[in-house]
């Protein structure tokens, strides 16, 4: 029998002294289908079993700045940062966090529920072209979707900054009702392609629909066009699709060997870390190591060996929100490790990678929902806390 899973949403988890969990499903509850439950309904959980113990922190966390529901950050070559806030603000922030300026030129964001001004990423040739890529959720009447956007950072020399030549490069389709599972993470490959993750929008079936790009990892040219040679185009899939059968892929990153990895939220348990291979089906909603929010069982991955299984998964849930492969020198023993930020887990997870296998090596308690983890130019780790007054913390080795 599968053990109970932890649900998660946009609010903090409360852990009762007796070890029971009461977690409001909120915007993470399925919005449609026979497994749906009312948004905001509370789900009682059994005591946590099998959860990884917290490790002693080998780092010191120094607060740098505070933001209103931050979502992502990206470092400029000079150490300054671009930070996105959920409601639709992108900020250019000094390296010490003491000064910031809001960039003009950001499109209108539909930030209801899980909607947000989301990922921000620099073009690999940013030093020369100043191009910035980002994702945001947009509405067209009652229907909503995730879009990929590009603009050029321009500074006026007097402290002002904006994005010029802003254009929407790609829209995941179809647009649907509801406000969940947008994803929108961005990763650049060494050969110049842009990978973009699209959630299945809490609609289940689009993840397996070859005509839809929801519940997929997409491979695009930098101008947003589907890249030539995508593996499923000849099989009737949308030409942008690289892999499919994903639920809410909120982490996307390349390792030092150039392999693409993805971390996604399961339903009630079954969060996954996947090695993303071209043309593979990762199973959602046919299989999962979690179950539906109403308790209805989903077959586990081993029941379908024809579908790609995760390299590791989590039960109880951690609610993974971003993925990073560490390559710096400040923590030399961590080079090649992956880091996952956790929302309901309120933690930073370090993942050891050995060939095609992965395991959780350590879990560090952060005492707050963590929305994103990134690496600074100096090799320090930076994490963004979720929610109002979310802090940016700089992690450096403990002396």
N, C-alpha and C positions, 0 to 999 in steps of 0.2 A: 504494500500500500504506500502511495506517495505521502510524505509528511506534509503538514500544512505549509502554505506559502504566506509570505508577507505581501500585502498590497502596498501601493504607494501613490502619493499624489503631490500637489504643490504645497502641502503643509508639513509642519514638523511632526515626526513620530513621537508618541508618548509611550514610554515603557513603564508598565505598572510594576510595583515592587515584587509582585508574585510571578513576574516573568511573562504575563499575558500581554498581547499586543492588541491595541485598538487603533486601527488605521483607517482614516476616511478615504474611501476609494476615489472620490472626487473626479477630476478630469482623467485619471488613469483607468477608470472603469470603462469597459467596452460600451460604445454608444449605440450599437445596433446588433441585431442577431439574437438568437435564442439564449445566449449566455449573458445578455445585458442585465445589469441591475441599476437601480435608480442612482443617479449621480448624487454623491454626498452621503450615501448610506454607509453606516459603520459596519466593519467586518471584524468579528472577534477571532483572534488567532490563538492557537495552542502555544504553550511555552516554546521558546526558541530552542531548537535542537540542531546540533551539528554546525553552529555558527563558529567561524574562525575567531579565536581569541585575539584581542588587540596586542600588538607588539609594542615594546618600548620605543619611543620616538628617538631616532638618531639625529634629529634636526631640531632647530629652534625656529619657531614661526613668528615673524615680525610683521605687524600690520603696516601696510603701505598707504592704503586709501580705502574709502567707503563709497559704495555705489547703490543705486536703487534697482534692485533685482538685476544684477549683472548676469550676462549669459555666456560671453566668450571674450577672449583677448588674443592679441597678436602683437609681437614685438617688432618694432622698426630696427634697422641696423644700428642706430645710435642709442638704443636702449629705451627709447620712448615706447609707449604702448597705444594701441587702439583697443578700446573696451566698448562692447555693446551692452545696452540695457534693454530689458524686455519690452518696455513700452515704445521704444523706437528711437532712442538717442545713441549715437556713436560718439565717443569721446576720444580726443587725442590727449594723452596723459603723460606728464613728465616722468622720467625714470624714477624719481624719488616720490612720486605720487602727489606732490604738493601743488601742482598746477594742472589745469585741464581746460580744454575748449571743446564745445560741442560742434561737430561738423555739420555744415549746411549741405543739402543735397540728398538727404535720406528720404526714400519714398514713405508714404503713409503705411503704417504697420497695423494689422489687426492683431492685437495682443490679448484677446479674450482667451481664457483658459490656458492652453499650452502654446498659444500663438506668441510670437516674439520676433524682435530683431535679433537674429540668432548668430550663426557663425560669422567670423571675420578672418580672412586669410590674405596674406600678401602674395602677389605674383612672384614666382621664383626670380624674376629679373627686376624686382621692385626698385633696387638701387638705381636702375637706369630708366625705368618707365613709370614708376610711382603708382602702379595699378593695384587696386584693392578689390578683393572679391568678398561678397557677403551674402547671406541668405535672410529672407524674411517671409512671414506669413501674410498673405493678402486676402481680401474678401472681394467677391463679385456678387453682390446681393447676399443670399443665404449660403452660397457656396464659397469655399475657401481652399487655399492651397499654399504650397511652398514654392518660392522663386529664388533663382540664382541671379545675382546682380554684380556688375562691375562698375567701378568709377576710378577717377584719377585724383589722388591726393594733391591738393594745391594749398600752399601757405602764402599769406600776403606779406610776411616779414614784420608785421606789427602784432603778432600773436593770434591772428585769425586764421581759420582753416576751413576747407570745404572739400566736397567731392565734385569734380567736374566730369562731364561726359558720362553721366550715370545712365546705364541702360540695363534693362532686364535681358539676360542672356538665355534663360531657360526657365520654364514652368513645368513642374511635375504635374501629371494628368492622370485621371480627370480631377477637376475640383469637385469637392463633396461637402456636404453639411457636417457640422461638428467642429470641435476645437481641439482635437488631440492628435498626437503622433505625427508631427510634421517632420522631425529630424532636421535635415539641412546641413549636415557636416560636409566639409570640403577638405580634400587632400590632393596634392600634386605629385605625380609620378616623375621619376628622373627623365623619362622620355618626353615630357612636356604635356601629358594629358592631365585633365582635371577629373577627379572622381567626386561624385556628389551623392549623398544618401537621401533617400525619400522614404518616410514612414508610410505605413499602410492606413493611416488616418482612422484607426479603430474600426475599420470596415472588413477586416479579415481577408475576404476573397481577392481583393486587388493584388495581394502579395503573390498569388499564383496566376493572375491574369496576364497572358503574354502581351496584351494590347495596352495595358496600363503601365505607368512607371512608378506607381505607389508600391511600397514594400520592396524596393529594389535598391541596388547600388548601380549607379550610372557612370559610364565613361564618356567624357565629352572632350572636344577640342576647347582650348582656352576661350574661344568666342562663343561657346555654348552649343555648337552643333554636335550631334552624335559623332563619335570618333569612328573612322573607318576601321573595319576589321573586328567590330564587336562580335562576341562569340555566338549570339543567338539570333542575329538578324535574319539569317537564312532559314530559321525555323519558325518564322512568323512572329517573333517578338518585336516590340518596339526597338528600333535600331540603336537606342541609347543604352539598352540594358546590358550590364556586365554580369550581375548575379541577381538572384531573386529568392523569394520566400523569407524575407526579413520582416520584423515587426516594427520596432522603433529604434533604428540604428543611430544612436546618439554619439558614437565614437568612431572615428575613421582615421587611420594613420598607417604610414609605411614604416617598416623596421629597417635596420641597417643593411639588410640584404636586398631591399627593394620589394619585399613582400607586403601586400596589403592586408591589414587586420581590421576587424570591425567588432564593436561591442554594442549590444542591444538589450533593451528591456524585454523580459518575458512578461507573461500575464501575471498570474499569482504564483510567483517563483519562476525559475527557469531562465534567469538572466544569462546571456551567452557572450563568450568571446570566440569569434570565428576568424579563421584564416580564409580570406576571401579569394576564391579561385574562379577563373573565367568560366561562365556558363553554368555554374553549379546552383542547385536548388537547396536552400537552407531550411526549408521545411514548414515555415509558418503559413497557415494555421493547422497544417496536417499533423505535425508533431511538435512537441515542446516538452522540456523537462519541468514545466509548470502546468498549472491547470487554469480553467476559467474562473472568473471572480465569483460565480455562483456555486463553485465547487465541482462543476462538471469536469470529468477527467478528459485530458488530452493525451493521446498515446505518446509515450516517451520516444526519444530519438532511436534507441536500439530496435524498435519495432519496424523501422523503415531504413534498412541499411543502404537503400538506393539514394537516400537524401543525405546531404552533408551534415555531419554532427559537429557541435561546438567543440573547441579544444579544451574548454573548461566552462562550467556553468555554476550558478549559485542558487541555493535553496537552503535557507530563506533568501529572499530578495535583497539585493544591495541598491538597486535602481541606478545603474551606471549612466553617467552623463557626459563623459568625454574620455578620450584615449590618447596617450602620449608614449612614444618610445624615447627613452633618455639616452642622450649622446654626449653629455657634457663632461667636464673634468672636476667639478666641485664635489661630486659624489662618484669617484672613479669605480667603486665596487658595484655601482648600479648601471654602468654602461651596458646597453642592450636589453635592460629590463623595460617592461611596459608599466605604465601607471594609469589607473582608472580612478576617476572621481566618482563618489557615491552619494546619492541624494538621501534616500531613506536610510542607507547604511551609515550616514554621517561620518564618512571615512575616506581615506586615501589608501588605495590598494596597490601593492607592488607585485608584479607578475613576473616570474622567472620563465624565460623562453629557452627551450632546449630542442633545437631542430624544429619539428612540426608539433611539439607538445608544449603545453603551458600549464603552470600551476600557480596558485596564490602563494607567494613567498612571505608576505607580511601584510598586516592590516593595521593602519595607524588611525587611532581615534582623533577626529577633528572637532567633535562636539558641535557640529553644525552641518547642515546639508551642503554638500560641495557640488557646485555647478560645473566647474572646469578646472583642469590642470594644464600648465604649459611650462616650457623651459625658457629661461631668460638667456640673453647673449653671454652672460657670465657663468652660466651653468647652474645657477640657482633654480629651484622649482618654485613656481607661483601657483597658488590656488585661489579660486573665486568662490566665496560663500554665496549661497542662493538666498533670494528673498530681499525685502526691504532692509536697507543698511547692511547689505552684504559686503564683507570686507575682502580686499585683496591682500593675501598673506605671502610673504617671501620666506621660503624655507632654505635654511643654510645649515651646514654641519654643526652639531653640538660640539663645543670645545671640551 
